[in-house]
Amino acid sequence: MHYVGESFWGMHFFWWLFWVVAIMLLFSPITPISTGRRRQTPLEVLQRRYASGEVSTAEYEERKAKLDRDTKPVK
């Protein structure tokens, strides 16, 4: 079978494109691009650790005071 002109290369390109898209769709549920979760701030991490009992009340208050002091905007 002989192919004349660019129709062979056009179909060839679309088949490659089809398989690339098919493979991407196959693996996209396995490796999501973005989970939609935002990064936690240091204060949120401290609050979570305090709530779970990893940090004592005194340690929580000391660390919170340091975070508040360090995150105040400079004028």
Backbone as XML, in Angstrom:
<?xml version="1.0"?>
<chain id="A" units="angstrom">
  <residue number="1" name="MET">
    <atom name="N" x="0.838" y="-1.168" z="0.000"/>
    <atom name="CA" x="0.000" y="0.000" z="0.000"/>
    <atom name="C" x="0.890" y="1.241" z="0.000"/>
  </residue>
  <residue number="2" name="HIS">
    <atom name="N" x="0.631" y="2.150" z="-0.904"/>
    <atom name="CA" x="1.431" y="3.358" z="-1.015"/>
    <atom name="C" x="0.607" y="4.553" z="-0.556"/>
  </residue>
  <residue number="3" name="TYR">
    <atom name="N" x="1.230" y="5.373" z="0.309"/>
    <atom name="CA" x="0.579" y="6.596" z="0.768"/>
    <atom name="C" x="1.196" y="7.764" z="0.028"/>
  </residue>
  <residue number="4" name="VAL">
    <atom name="N" x="0.348" y="8.622" z="-0.455"/>
    <atom name="CA" x="0.811" y="9.751" z="-1.242"/>
    <atom name="C" x="0.507" y="11.028" z="-0.469"/>
  </residue>
  <residue number="5" name="GLY">
    <atom name="N" x="1.468" y="11.917" z="-0.475"/>
    <atom name="CA" x="1.240" y="13.215" z="0.136"/>
    <atom name="C" x="1.413" y="13.185" z="1.649"/>
  </residue>
  <residue number="6" name="GLU">
    <atom name="N" x="0.785" y="14.149" z="2.298"/>
    <atom name="CA" x="0.958" y="14.313" z="3.730"/>
    <atom name="C" x="-0.105" y="13.607" z="4.550"/>
  </residue>
  <residue number="7" name="SER">
    <atom name="N" x="-1.048" y="12.929" z="3.927"/>
    <atom name="CA" x="-2.114" y="12.288" z="4.693"/>
    <atom name="C" x="-1.570" y="11.193" z="5.598"/>
  </residue>
  <residue number="8" name="PHE">
    <atom name="N" x="-0.531" y="10.480" z="5.153"/>
    <atom name="CA" x="0.060" y="9.442" z="5.995"/>
    <atom name="C" x="0.672" y="10.057" z="7.254"/>
  </residue>
  <residue number="9" name="TRP">
    <atom name="N" x="1.442" y="11.115" z="7.086"/>
    <atom name="CA" x="2.096" y="11.724" z="8.248"/>
    <atom name="C" x="1.088" y="12.395" z="9.161"/>
  </residue>
  <residue number="10" name="GLY">
    <atom name="N" x="0.028" y="12.923" z="8.602"/>
    <atom name="CA" x="-1.003" y="13.529" z="9.431"/>
    <atom name="C" x="-1.672" y="12.507" z="10.328"/>
  </residue>
  <residue number="11" name="MET">
    <atom name="N" x="-2.054" y="11.367" z="9.766"/>
    <atom name="CA" x="-2.671" y="10.311" z="10.567"/>
    <atom name="C" x="-1.668" y="9.735" z="11.549"/>
  </residue>
  <residue number="12" name="HIS">
    <atom name="N" x="-0.423" y="9.600" z="11.134"/>
    <atom name="CA" x="0.611" y="9.088" z="12.011"/>
    <atom name="C" x="0.754" y="9.997" z="13.228"/>
  </residue>
  <residue number="13" name="PHE">
    <atom name="N" x="0.784" y="11.291" z="13.011"/>
    <atom name="CA" x="0.882" y="12.260" z="14.108"/>
    <atom name="C" x="-0.302" y="12.138" z="15.054"/>
  </residue>
  <residue number="14" name="PHE">
    <atom name="N" x="-1.502" y="12.020" z="14.538"/>
    <atom name="CA" x="-2.686" y="11.934" z="15.392"/>
    <atom name="C" x="-2.719" y="10.644" z="16.197"/>
  </residue>
  <residue number="15" name="TRP">
    <atom name="N" x="-2.204" y="9.552" z="15.640"/>
    <atom name="CA" x="-2.139" y="8.325" z="16.428"/>
    <atom name="C" x="-1.161" y="8.477" z="17.582"/>
  </residue>
  <residue number="16" name="TRP">
    <atom name="N" x="-0.018" y="9.101" z="17.347"/>
    <atom name="CA" x="0.923" y="9.356" z="18.434"/>
    <atom name="C" x="0.279" y="10.255" z="19.482"/>
  </residue>
  <residue number="17" name="LEU">
    <atom name="N" x="-0.390" y="11.279" z="19.034"/>
    <atom name="CA" x="-1.075" y="12.185" z="19.943"/>
    <atom name="C" x="-2.141" y="11.447" z="20.746"/>
  </residue>
  <residue number="18" name="PHE">
    <atom name="N" x="-2.897" y="10.574" z="20.090"/>
    <atom name="CA" x="-3.922" y="9.784" z="20.764"/>
    <atom name="C" x="-3.311" y="8.939" z="21.882"/>
  </residue>
  <residue number="19" name="TRP">
    <atom name="N" x="-2.201" y="8.253" z="21.591"/>
    <atom name="CA" x="-1.603" y="7.378" z="22.600"/>
    <atom name="C" x="-0.979" y="8.172" z="23.743"/>
  </residue>
  <residue number="20" name="VAL">
    <atom name="N" x="-0.390" y="9.307" z="23.449"/>
    <atom name="CA" x="0.173" y="10.146" z="24.515"/>
    <atom name="C" x="-0.936" y="10.626" z="25.442"/>
  </residue>
  <residue number="21" name="VAL">
    <atom name="N" x="-2.034" y="11.108" z="24.888"/>
    <atom name="CA" x="-3.171" y="11.573" z="25.696"/>
    <atom name="C" x="-3.781" y="10.410" z="26.468"/>
  </residue>
  <residue number="22" name="ALA">
    <atom name="N" x="-3.906" y="9.243" z="25.832"/>
    <atom name="CA" x="-4.481" y="8.079" z="26.509"/>
    <atom name="C" x="-3.632" y="7.666" z="27.701"/>
  </residue>
  <residue number="23" name="ILE">
    <atom name="N" x="-2.310" y="7.667" z="27.539"/>
    <atom name="CA" x="-1.421" y="7.303" z="28.647"/>
    <atom name="C" x="-1.488" y="8.343" z="29.748"/>
  </residue>
  <residue number="24" name="MET">
    <atom name="N" x="-1.557" y="9.621" z="29.385"/>
    <atom name="CA" x="-1.663" y="10.674" z="30.400"/>
    <atom name="C" x="-2.958" y="10.531" z="31.191"/>
  </residue>
  <residue number="25" name="LEU">
    <atom name="N" x="-4.048" y="10.237" z="30.519"/>
    <atom name="CA" x="-5.321" y="10.053" z="31.209"/>
    <atom name="C" x="-5.305" y="8.808" z="32.085"/>
  </residue>
  <residue number="26" name="LEU">
    <atom name="N" x="-4.600" y="7.799" z="31.658"/>
    <atom name="CA" x="-4.508" y="6.566" z="32.440"/>
    <atom name="C" x="-3.769" y="6.794" z="33.744"/>
  </residue>
  <residue number="27" name="PHE">
    <atom name="N" x="-2.687" y="7.577" z="33.713"/>
    <atom name="CA" x="-1.874" y="7.795" z="34.903"/>
    <atom name="C" x="-2.274" y="9.022" z="35.709"/>
  </residue>
  <residue number="28" name="SER">
    <atom name="N" x="-3.157" y="9.859" z="35.212"/>
    <atom name="CA" x="-3.525" y="11.071" z="35.950"/>
    <atom name="C" x="-4.225" y="10.781" z="37.282"/>
  </residue>
  <residue number="29" name="PRO">
    <atom name="N" x="-5.068" y="9.750" z="37.418"/>
    <atom name="CA" x="-5.626" y="9.484" z="38.750"/>
    <atom name="C" x="-4.575" y="8.995" z="39.739"/>
  </residue>
  <residue number="30" name="ILE">
    <atom name="N" x="-3.510" y="8.398" z="39.241"/>
    <atom name="CA" x="-2.463" y="7.876" z="40.118"/>
    <atom name="C" x="-1.588" y="9.009" z="40.648"/>
  </residue>
  <residue number="31" name="THR">
    <atom name="N" x="-1.243" y="9.957" z="39.795"/>
    <atom name="CA" x="-0.383" y="11.062" z="40.191"/>
    <atom name="C" x="-1.095" y="12.384" z="39.925"/>
  </residue>
  <residue number="32" name="PRO">
    <atom name="N" x="-1.919" y="12.836" z="40.843"/>
    <atom name="CA" x="-2.618" y="14.103" z="40.620"/>
    <atom name="C" x="-1.650" y="15.268" z="40.593"/>
  </residue>
  <residue number="33" name="ILE">
    <atom name="N" x="-1.957" y="16.231" z="39.761"/>
    <atom name="CA" x="-1.110" y="17.409" z="39.634"/>
    <atom name="C" x="-1.214" y="18.273" z="40.889"/>
  </residue>
  <residue number="34" name="SER">
    <atom name="N" x="-2.409" y="18.489" z="41.346"/>
    <atom name="CA" x="-2.627" y="19.300" z="42.527"/>
    <atom name="C" x="-3.682" y="18.647" z="43.390"/>
  </residue>
  <residue number="35" name="THR">
    <atom name="N" x="-3.379" y="18.554" z="44.675"/>
    <atom name="CA" x="-4.337" y="17.933" z="45.572"/>
    <atom name="C" x="-5.359" y="18.929" z="46.085"/>
  </residue>
  <residue number="36" name="GLY">
    <atom name="N" x="-5.135" y="20.199" z="45.828"/>
    <atom name="CA" x="-6.084" y="21.200" z="46.269"/>
    <atom name="C" x="-5.871" y="21.630" z="47.715"/>
  </residue>
  <residue number="37" name="ARG">
    <atom name="N" x="-4.929" y="21.006" z="48.395"/>
    <atom name="CA" x="-4.647" y="21.388" z="49.777"/>
    <atom name="C" x="-3.582" y="22.465" z="49.787"/>
  </residue>
  <residue number="38" name="ARG">
    <atom name="N" x="-3.802" y="23.445" z="50.624"/>
    <atom name="CA" x="-2.808" y="24.506" z="50.724"/>
    <atom name="C" x="-1.815" y="24.173" z="51.830"/>
  </residue>
  <residue number="39" name="ARG">
    <atom name="N" x="-0.706" y="24.809" z="51.789"/>
    <atom name="CA" x="0.342" y="24.581" z="52.785"/>
    <atom name="C" x="-0.068" y="25.236" z="54.100"/>
  </residue>
  <residue number="40" name="GLN">
    <atom name="N" x="0.174" y="24.548" z="55.208"/>
    <atom name="CA" x="-0.202" y="25.080" z="56.515"/>
    <atom name="C" x="0.814" y="26.116" z="56.975"/>
  </residue>
  <residue number="41" name="THR">
    <atom name="N" x="0.320" y="27.138" z="57.658"/>
    <atom name="CA" x="1.200" y="28.138" z="58.239"/>
    <atom name="C" x="1.823" y="27.558" z="59.508"/>
  </residue>
  <residue number="42" name="PRO">
    <atom name="N" x="2.928" y="28.128" z="59.977"/>
    <atom name="CA" x="3.526" y="27.633" z="61.218"/>
    <atom name="C" x="2.559" y="27.692" z="62.409"/>
  </residue>
  <residue number="43" name="LEU">
    <atom name="N" x="1.722" y="28.732" z="62.457"/>
    <atom name="CA" x="0.760" y="28.830" z="63.551"/>
    <atom name="C" x="-0.266" y="27.708" z="63.486"/>
  </residue>
  <residue number="44" name="GLU">
    <atom name="N" x="-0.717" y="27.356" z="62.289"/>
    <atom name="CA" x="-1.668" y="26.251" z="62.138"/>
    <atom name="C" x="-1.044" y="24.924" z="62.547"/>
  </residue>
  <residue number="45" name="VAL">
    <atom name="N" x="0.220" y="24.735" z="62.227"/>
    <atom name="CA" x="0.916" y="23.509" z="62.635"/>
    <atom name="C" x="1.017" y="23.457" z="64.148"/>
  </residue>
  <residue number="46" name="LEU">
    <atom name="N" x="1.364" y="24.588" z="64.763"/>
    <atom name="CA" x="1.460" y="24.647" z="66.225"/>
    <atom name="C" x="0.109" y="24.375" z="66.876"/>
  </residue>
  <residue number="47" name="GLN">
    <atom name="N" x="-0.954" y="24.954" z="66.327"/>
    <atom name="CA" x="-2.289" y="24.721" z="66.879"/>
    <atom name="C" x="-2.702" y="23.260" z="66.749"/>
  </residue>
  <residue number="48" name="ARG">
    <atom name="N" x="-2.370" y="22.647" z="65.643"/>
    <atom name="CA" x="-2.701" y="21.225" z="65.451"/>
    <atom name="C" x="-1.933" y="20.359" z="66.439"/>
  </residue>
  <residue number="49" name="ARG">
    <atom name="N" x="-0.652" y="20.676" z="66.646"/>
    <atom name="CA" x="0.156" y="19.900" z="67.590"/>
    <atom name="C" x="-0.327" y="20.089" z="69.022"/>
  </residue>
  <residue number="50" name="TYR">
    <atom name="N" x="-0.767" y="21.306" z="69.349"/>
    <atom name="CA" x="-1.303" y="21.568" z="70.694"/>
    <atom name="C" x="-2.611" y="20.812" z="70.895"/>
  </residue>
  <residue number="51" name="ALA">
    <atom name="N" x="-3.447" y="20.810" z="69.884"/>
    <atom name="CA" x="-4.734" y="20.111" z="69.979"/>
    <atom name="C" x="-4.545" y="18.604" z="70.118"/>
  </residue>
  <residue number="52" name="SER">
    <atom name="N" x="-3.504" y="18.061" z="69.506"/>
    <atom name="CA" x="-3.286" y="16.614" z="69.597"/>
    <atom name="C" x="-2.514" y="16.221" z="70.854"/>
  </residue>
  <residue number="53" name="GLY">
    <atom name="N" x="-2.055" y="17.204" z="71.627"/>
    <atom name="CA" x="-1.366" y="16.910" z="72.886"/>
    <atom name="C" x="0.131" y="16.746" z="72.752"/>
  </residue>
  <residue number="54" name="GLU">
    <atom name="N" x="0.701" y="17.057" z="71.617"/>
    <atom name="CA" x="2.147" y="16.931" z="71.415"/>
    <atom name="C" x="2.909" y="18.043" z="72.129"/>
  </residue>
  <residue number="55" name="VAL">
    <atom name="N" x="2.228" y="19.183" z="72.355"/>
    <atom name="CA" x="2.864" y="20.362" z="72.938"/>
    <atom name="C" x="2.099" y="20.744" z="74.195"/>
  </residue>
  <residue number="56" name="SER">
    <atom name="N" x="2.837" y="21.079" z="75.262"/>
    <atom name="CA" x="2.183" y="21.508" z="76.509"/>
    <atom name="C" x="1.652" y="22.931" z="76.363"/>
  </residue>
  <residue number="57" name="THR">
    <atom name="N" x="0.825" y="23.345" z="77.304"/>
    <atom name="CA" x="0.236" y="24.683" z="77.255"/>
    <atom name="C" x="1.309" y="25.758" z="77.350"/>
  </residue>
  <residue number="58" name="ALA">
    <atom name="N" x="2.265" y="25.576" z="78.246"/>
    <atom name="CA" x="3.335" y="26.566" z="78.402"/>
    <atom name="C" x="4.171" y="26.664" z="77.130"/>
  </residue>
  <residue number="59" name="GLU">
    <atom name="N" x="4.507" y="25.514" z="76.554"/>
    <atom name="CA" x="5.293" y="25.516" z="75.326"/>
    <atom name="C" x="4.506" y="26.131" z="74.171"/>
  </residue>
  <residue number="60" name="TYR">
    <atom name="N" x="3.203" y="25.846" z="74.116"/>
    <atom name="CA" x="2.353" y="26.427" z="73.078"/>
    <atom name="C" x="2.347" y="27.949" z="73.184"/>
  </residue>
  <residue number="61" name="GLU">
    <atom name="N" x="2.125" y="28.463" z="74.386"/>
    <atom name="CA" x="2.059" y="29.917" z="74.570"/>
    <atom name="C" x="3.393" y="30.580" z="74.246"/>
  </residue>
  <residue number="62" name="GLU">
    <atom name="N" x="4.497" y="29.934" z="74.624"/>
    <atom name="CA" x="5.821" y="30.488" z="74.328"/>
    <atom name="C" x="6.074" y="30.529" z="72.822"/>
  </residue>
  <residue number="63" name="ARG">
    <atom name="N" x="5.785" y="29.434" z="72.147"/>
    <atom name="CA" x="6.007" y="29.386" z="70.694"/>
    <atom name="C" x="5.065" y="30.322" z="69.953"/>
  </residue>
  <residue number="64" name="LYS">
    <atom name="N" x="3.816" y="30.421" z="70.425"/>
    <atom name="CA" x="2.854" y="31.315" z="69.781"/>
    <atom name="C" x="3.309" y="32.764" z="69.912"/>
  </residue>
  <residue number="65" name="ALA">
    <atom name="N" x="3.820" y="33.136" z="71.089"/>
    <atom name="CA" x="4.322" y="34.496" z="71.289"/>
    <atom name="C" x="5.490" y="34.782" z="70.341"/>
  </residue>
  <residue number="66" name="LYS">
    <atom name="N" x="6.376" y="33.800" z="70.158"/>
    <atom name="CA" x="7.506" y="33.986" z="69.239"/>
    <atom name="C" x="7.019" y="34.134" z="67.802"/>
  </residue>
  <residue number="67" name="LEU">
    <atom name="N" x="6.042" y="33.307" z="67.428"/>
    <atom name="CA" x="5.507" y="33.413" z="66.063"/>
    <atom name="C" x="4.813" y="34.751" z="65.848"/>
  </residue>
  <residue number="68" name="ASP">
    <atom name="N" x="4.048" y="35.198" z="66.835"/>
    <atom name="CA" x="3.365" y="36.491" z="66.711"/>
    <atom name="C" x="4.374" y="37.627" z="66.595"/>
  </residue>
  <residue number="69" name="ARG">
    <atom name="N" x="5.454" y="37.535" z="67.376"/>
    <atom name="CA" x="6.480" y="38.570" z="67.349"/>
    <atom name="C" x="7.199" y="38.565" z="66.001"/>
  </residue>
  <residue number="70" name="ASP">
    <atom name="N" x="7.496" y="37.372" z="65.488"/>
    <atom name="CA" x="8.263" y="37.282" z="64.245"/>
    <atom name="C" x="7.442" y="37.585" z="62.993"/>
  </residue>
  <residue number="71" name="THR">
    <atom name="N" x="6.127" y="37.467" z="63.095"/>
    <atom name="CA" x="5.306" y="37.689" z="61.904"/>
    <atom name="C" x="4.641" y="39.047" z="61.856"/>
  </residue>
  <residue number="72" name="LYS">
    <atom name="N" x="4.939" y="39.898" z="62.823"/>
    <atom name="CA" x="4.372" y="41.249" z="62.793"/>
    <atom name="C" x="4.966" y="42.014" z="61.621"/>
  </residue>
  <residue number="73" name="PRO">
    <atom name="N" x="4.139" y="42.766" z="60.899"/>
    <atom name="CA" x="4.677" y="43.530" z="59.771"/>
    <atom name="C" x="5.608" y="44.644" z="60.228"/>
  </residue>
  <residue number="74" name="VAL">
    <atom name="N" x="6.665" y="44.850" z="59.485"/>
    <atom name="CA" x="7.627" y="45.891" z="59.793"/>
    <atom name="C" x="7.187" y="47.175" z="59.126"/>
  </residue>
  <residue number="75" name="LYS">
    <atom name="N" x="7.186" y="48.262" z="59.894"/>
    <atom name="CA" x="6.758" y="49.568" z="59.352"/>
    <atom name="C" x="7.934" y="50.381" z="58.930"/>
  </residue>
</chain>
